[in-house]
Amino acid sequence: MDAQGRGRADNIDPADQWVLNPNTGEYELRLSPSTAQSPVPGPRKPAQGNGGAPRRRDDAVSGGPRETRRVRPGDVPAPRARRRNAEPEPPQGRRAARRPVQKKSKVKKALLWTGGSMAFVLVAVTAAGYLYIKHLNDNITTIPDDGASTGGFRKDEAINILLIGTDKRTGQGNEGYGDAGSVGHADTTILLHVSKDRSNATALSIPRDLIVDVPDCPTEQEDGTKKVIAGSEGVRFNTSLGQDDRTPSCTMRTVTELTGIKPDDFMVADFNAVKTLTEAVGGVEVCLAHAIDDKDSHLKLPKGTHNISGEQALAFVRTRHSVGFGGDLSRIGLQQQFLSALMRKLKGNSTLTSPTKMVKLAEAGTEALTVDDKLDSIGKLKDLGLELGKLNPKNLTFTTVPVVDNPAENVKATVVLNKSKAPAVFDAIRNDVSFTEVKKKQKAAKDAQAARLKGTKAPASEVRVRILNGGAAAGSAQAALNWLQNDEGVTKSENAGNAPAALAKTTLEYAPDQADQARRLAAIMGLSGSALKPGKSVTNSQGLPAMTLTLGKDFKGAGVSLTPSTKAPKVDKSTADKVQCAS
């Protein structure tokens, strides 16, 4: 028999042909010997496209040719409406017999949990379903990042993913939600920061009604040409997407300007994500401190705990008039509770231990997913999911950008940045500081870094250093040189120009016999142990060995300490492992 249907196993789901390889810890497709050359059926899906020849099914399985879908600027995002070149539905028939599955204890070794909802949950879906996404390539839509990202996440660095839920009405049953005729604004936006050591993460919600400056956005057009979409000052954050044909790359640039944090990637979803994903996992449990009867969102629930999915789940994350003060900030609290509940569901039940359920979850998620063009490969999505899967939910903090009511308004409709609190939050995320108490995985490395600052310090007059500008503001190297020579007595210093590459953080490289000089310069400049890089010396303009000080993007000016805070500021927050009742 083959996987297309010659045999007797009429009721075997194709997903059950995925079994665990105990040697690799991953699921693999196992067919009977007589079917080794047979193609594997993909998801049941009507043919779409412009009448062209459908892509061969074995191309999808083997990783062969596939088209990268590009979305026209402004069309953000209607994922289901823009799938192209999808295969016609294969004939229904019998499937291959079920292969034995390894016992549950071994299965758990291959399953790494991740989480989220709206665009957030698609990160979880990617991890849960990456083993089956080979059959779902055509579900994923990509949009250029237009140079607004870092170039994509990296395994050995902290990760910043911008997650966007739009208010665009797509699909059946969504007519009652969002703004009529909306092109798809940034209705729900979360900056997800995952620490470098993967011990903790922060999900920072950005209010849609926050007044911001949207910068100019170079945007790639459908024909490959570039167009610069003019920025706007003093506008709602949600207009960074959709308005004036702005794409998610414009939202990326807006977030960077607002927070100083440059996202690595973005993921976008519309209303269908909440409905389909909650149905795929059998609903999520939420808690209400009092009854809700919201005529606008159509949500009507009594006090207590409820299992919600589909339309009811969408109404839950859309409601605002019956909770808190009835505004967008109150709705953000509901959405954060919903995300936590969904993540607990994924981690706590049998969803991720069943290949069949994983397939359903992956299909639902990728149908609602739009990603940047750095995440368009199965390998990248798999790698991202595995990185996020290392996170413990008790160390995932949900919080919101600190804001205050807009003082320019009599009738309060928008908010502005709380300038006394927000900068500390942004700094904590930039410096990879956890908002929860975490037992660091890299304690030994931290101790080694701290030890570099301990010991004798050479006199300032004996410190010999070359200064490079590696991403700081123009003129910073000369400004630092003047300060060191005139104010701090580091007279054996010189300006060596620009560094060959930009750095996020300032570094000081030195040879072993220069450690005492490094400790003196670290004390003068407020450098942390992590900024000190044992290495080798270089020759200065006088032919003498010198250290190399490279000023990174974190350099704020001569005399400003570069030691980052090691404690997060106090904020209103919740963690993903705890149940909270919405009030």
Beta strands, then each sheet from edge to edge (+ up, - down):
strand 1: 18-21
strand 2: 26-29
strand 3: 141-143
strand 4: 159-166
strand 5: 186-194
strand 6: 201-206
strand 7: 211-214
strand 8: 217-220
strand 9: 226-229
strand 10: 232-236
strand 11: 265-269
strand 12: 284-288
strand 13: 292-294
strand 14: 299-301
strand 15: 304-308
strand 16: 370-372
strand 17: 396-400
strand 18: 403-405
strand 19: 415-417
strand 20: 464-469
strand 21: 492-498
strand 22: 507-510
strand 23: 532-534
strand 24: 538-539
strand 25: 545-551
strand 26: 573-575
sheet 1: 1+ 2-
sheet 2: 3+ 16+ 11- 4- 5+ 6- 17- 26+
sheet 3: 7+ 10-
sheet 4: 8+ 9-
sheet 5: 12+ 15-
sheet 6: 13+ 14-
sheet 7: 18+ 19-
sheet 8: 21+ 20+ 25+ 22- 23-
sheet 9: 21+ 20+ 25+ 24-
end
